Amino acid sequence: MTAPRVELLWWSGCPSHGTARAMLEEAMTGLGLDPSGIETLQVVTDADAVRECFTGSPTIRVDGRDIVPPEKGSPPALTCRVYFRPDGRPSPLPDPALVRHALERSLDHA
């Protein structure tokens, strides 16, 4: 089994990145993956945001793919990201089930 490439992109103005990392670590551990392999990238400038296609913090990518692709036309920006739960409520974090599903999908294709 090849471990997926897992990235956590964050912006310092967003208070949710620590919780996002803990959620990601928990999901990885639950699947037998080593969370120490998480690549963390702080997005500091607008140029960084453009280069990374960063539409807000936190952003989690598995094997280069955003686990919740932003809506078409969402501009790169240094901002907090808004996710939506299955019941439609907004959240500063992705649904934990989506995080796990993205990791599982990557493992299925390894």
PLY file of the C-alpha trace (Angstrom):
ply
format ascii 1.0
element vertex 110
property float x
property float y
property float z
element edge 109
property int vertex1
property int vertex2
end_header
0.00 0.00 0.00
1.37 3.37 -1.02
0.55 6.19 1.36
-1.28 9.09 -0.25
0.25 12.54 -0.41
-1.68 14.58 2.15
-1.41 18.37 2.27
-2.87 20.90 4.67
-2.78 24.46 3.36
-3.54 27.24 5.78
-3.52 30.98 6.31
-2.51 32.53 9.65
-5.66 34.68 9.80
-7.85 31.60 10.03
-8.31 30.05 13.48
-9.53 26.67 12.14
-6.30 25.21 10.77
-5.25 23.58 14.06
-8.58 21.78 14.37
-8.35 20.78 10.71
-4.95 19.22 11.33
-6.26 17.28 14.33
-9.21 16.03 12.26
-6.88 14.99 9.46
-4.50 13.23 11.87
-7.41 11.33 13.43
-8.72 10.20 10.04
-5.27 9.08 8.92
-4.60 7.19 12.14
-7.99 5.47 11.86
-6.98 4.20 8.42
-3.55 3.03 9.53
-1.72 5.93 7.90
1.10 7.86 9.54
-0.07 11.43 10.19
3.53 12.62 10.47
3.54 12.55 6.67
1.12 15.48 6.42
2.70 18.23 4.36
1.79 21.58 5.86
1.98 24.73 3.78
1.30 28.19 5.16
-0.06 30.42 2.42
1.33 33.87 3.15
0.91 36.09 0.09
-1.64 36.62 -2.64
0.94 35.21 -5.06
1.13 32.04 -2.92
-2.66 31.78 -3.03
-2.70 32.04 -6.81
0.16 29.55 -7.24
-1.52 27.01 -4.96
-5.10 27.63 -6.23
-5.87 28.37 -2.58
-9.44 29.55 -2.06
-9.33 29.64 1.72
-8.08 28.15 4.94
-8.00 25.36 5.76
-7.63 23.44 2.50
-6.92 19.71 2.50
-5.58 18.00 -0.60
-5.09 14.28 -1.07
-2.83 13.28 -3.95
-3.02 16.84 -5.25
-6.82 17.04 -5.27
-8.83 19.32 -3.01
-11.13 17.07 -0.97
-13.93 19.60 -1.53
-13.27 21.25 -4.87
-14.18 24.94 -4.70
-16.99 26.23 -6.87
-15.98 27.24 -10.37
-14.83 30.82 -10.46
-13.82 30.91 -6.78
-10.82 33.23 -6.75
-7.62 32.41 -4.90
-7.59 34.41 -1.66
-6.15 34.78 1.82
-9.37 34.11 3.69
-11.13 31.60 5.89
-12.90 28.92 3.93
-16.54 27.99 4.33
-17.61 24.37 3.96
-21.14 23.02 4.08
-22.25 20.04 6.14
-24.57 17.42 4.62
-27.54 19.18 6.24
-26.56 22.47 4.59
-25.13 24.21 7.66
-21.97 26.26 7.04
-18.80 25.19 8.82
-15.20 26.38 8.99
-14.12 22.74 8.53
-14.98 20.02 6.04
-17.20 17.20 7.23
-14.96 14.53 8.86
-16.64 11.88 6.68
-15.42 13.72 3.56
-11.87 13.74 4.90
-12.00 10.01 5.56
-13.63 9.29 2.21
-10.92 11.18 0.32
-8.23 9.19 2.11
-10.04 5.89 1.51
-10.52 6.69 -2.18
-6.79 7.35 -2.49
-5.97 4.04 -0.82
-8.36 2.21 -3.14
-6.44 3.57 -6.15
-2.98 2.88 -4.72
0 1
1 2
2 3
3 4
4 5
5 6
6 7
7 8
8 9
9 10
10 11
11 12
12 13
13 14
14 15
15 16
16 17
17 18
18 19
19 20
20 21
21 22
22 23
23 24
24 25
25 26
26 27
27 28
28 29
29 30
30 31
31 32
32 33
33 34
34 35
35 36
36 37
37 38
38 39
39 40
40 41
41 42
42 43
43 44
44 45
45 46
46 47
47 48
48 49
49 50
50 51
51 52
52 53
53 54
54 55
55 56
56 57
57 58
58 59
59 60
60 61
61 62
62 63
63 64
64 65
65 66
66 67
67 68
68 69
69 70
70 71
71 72
72 73
73 74
74 75
75 76
76 77
77 78
78 79
79 80
80 81
81 82
82 83
83 84
84 85
85 86
86 87
87 88
88 89
89 90
90 91
91 92
92 93
93 94
94 95
95 96
96 97
97 98
98 99
99 100
100 101
101 102
102 103
103 104
104 105
105 106
106 107
107 108
108 109
